[in-house]
Amino acid sequence: MNRIIQLYAKYKDVLAYLIFGGLTTLVNLVVFYVTVTVWGWNYQVGNIWAWFLSVLFAYVTNRVWVFHSHFVSVKELLSEAVSFFLARGVTLLMDMAIMWVGVSLLQQNEMLTKLVDQVVVVVANYFFSKWFVFKKTKTSSVNEQD
């Protein structure tokens, strides 16, 4: 039982990211489905709306439950939020390119392409968030050990 507790403690952020990343992906897929299939929007327009709404959801959940980010000023919060959206903007470009290749060039199903696309995007988003957005400073990691 101690081994399980140790493994959980070691990987709790990754597990939390998988859970909230899964929920973020669900938000993205549902918004994409509604905008493209139900409302008949162009797949790239639906893709951008799905990105925007899922990134809003992801920022809050990642900040609070995955990376446990704390800030002491509004300036720090805004800086973190801008970094998060910029990093996600990079993966939006990846997302749009994958969708364009899959749907426009290869003539594949939009939802199937979107599902495959989301696997790549979720992995890239995790690393961008961990390394650039919610990176631990030496001061914060020392304080967490206390």
N, C-alpha and C positions, 0 to 999 in steps of 0.2 A: 504494500500500500504506500509506503514511503517513496518508492521509486515512481509510482504514478503521480504522487504529489510533486516530486521533484521535476518530472517531465512537464507537468502542467505549469509549474512556476516558470520553467525555462521557456516554454513555448506559448504562454498565455496570450501574448500580443499577436502572434501569428494566428492562433486559433480565433481570437477576437476579430482579426482582420478577415479571416476566411468567412466568418459568420456575417459581419457587416459588409464585406465585399460581395458576398452572395446576395444580401438584401439590396445593395446598391445595384448589382447586376439585374436583379428582378425589377427594380424601379426603372432602369434603363430599358429593359426588354418590353415591359408593359407600356411605357410611354411610346416607345418606337412602334409597337404593334398598333396601338390606338391611333397614333398620328398617320401611319402609313396605310394600314389595312382598313381601319374603321373610317377614318376621315379622308383617306385617299391623297394625302400629301406626298410630295416627292420624297424619296427615301433619304436623301441627304438633309433636307429640311427637318424631317422627323428625327433624324439622327442627332442633329444639333440640339433640338428641344429635349430629346432623351438625355443627351450629355449634360445639358445645363441643370435639369431637375435632379438627375442622379448625383451630380457633383455637389449640389447644395446639401443633399441628404448625406453624402459621403463625408463632406467636410465636418459636419456636426458629429457624426458617429465616430469618425477617425480621431478627431480632436479629443473627444471625451472618453470613449471606451477602448480605443485601440492604442493610441500613442500617449494618452494621459497628459495632454499639453496644458500647461498653465501659463498665464500671462499676468503681468502686473499693471499693464497700461493698455489703453485703447490702441495706441500706436503699435504695440507688439501684436495685438489681435489682428489689426488690419494688415500688418506685414506678413503674418502667418497666413491669413486668408488669401492675400494676393499671391504669395508663393504657391499655395495649394492650387489655386485656379490656374496659374501659369504652368505648373507641372502637369496638371490635368489637360491644359491646352495642348501640350506636346503630345499627349496620348490621344487627344481628340484628332489631331492630324494623322496619327497612325490609324485610328479608328476609321476616319473618312477614306484614307487610302485603301485600307483593307476592304471596306464596303464598295468602293469604286471598282477595285479589281474584281471582287467577287460578283457583284451585281451587274455592273456595266460591261466589263470586259469578258468575264466568264459566263455571264447570263445565268447565275445561280439564284436560288430562292433568297429573297431578302432576309427572312427570319432565320434561315439556316446560316447564312453568311454572318448575320448579326451575332448569333450564338457563338460561332467559331471566333469571331472578332473579339468578343467579350473575354474569352480566355486569355488572349494575348494582352489585352488592355488591363485586365485585373492584375496580372503579374507585373507589368510595367508600372502601374500605379502604386503598387506596394513598395517597390524599390525607390521610386521617386519620392514617395511620402517618407519613407524611413531615412533615406540618405540626404534629402534636401529640405523637406518641409518641416517635419517634426523631429529633426535631428537633436539628439541630446547634447547639451554643452557639457564641458567638464564639470562646471559648477552644479548643474542640475543632476548629473549622475552621481556626484559625490553626496549631494543632499539626500538623494533617494536611498543611499546605503545606510544612512543614519537611522 
